[in-house]
Amino acid sequence: MAILSRLKAAIADMRVVQCCFCGEAVVGEPPLEIHLALPEGASQSMFAHGECFRSCLHPSVPFLTPAEHLEADGGS
């Protein structure tokens, strides 16, 4: 569980990022990082609240928010 403790500490120390869906700061929860592969090897990263991302997915698409993933791994 040392890895989980380090991950939680790293999340707590992360800078505040903006949700690309609602525009609000992602605080109090781990941000979801979204990576887009663009033409010619370029890429772009953005962040989102897990629930904002979930609201954009079709209900048939399985998805755990970062917080739910941490809980499923035994952390809280």
Number of C-alpha atoms within 10 A of each C-alpha: 9 7 8 14 11 11 14 17 11 12 15 14 9 12 10 13 18 17 21 17 14 12 12 13 15 20 16 10 14 22 23 20 16 13 11 11 11 9 7 6 6 8 10 9 9 15 20 23 26 21 13 15 18 16 10 9 11 8 9 6 7 8 14 13 18 17 18 15 12 16 12 11 11 10 13 10
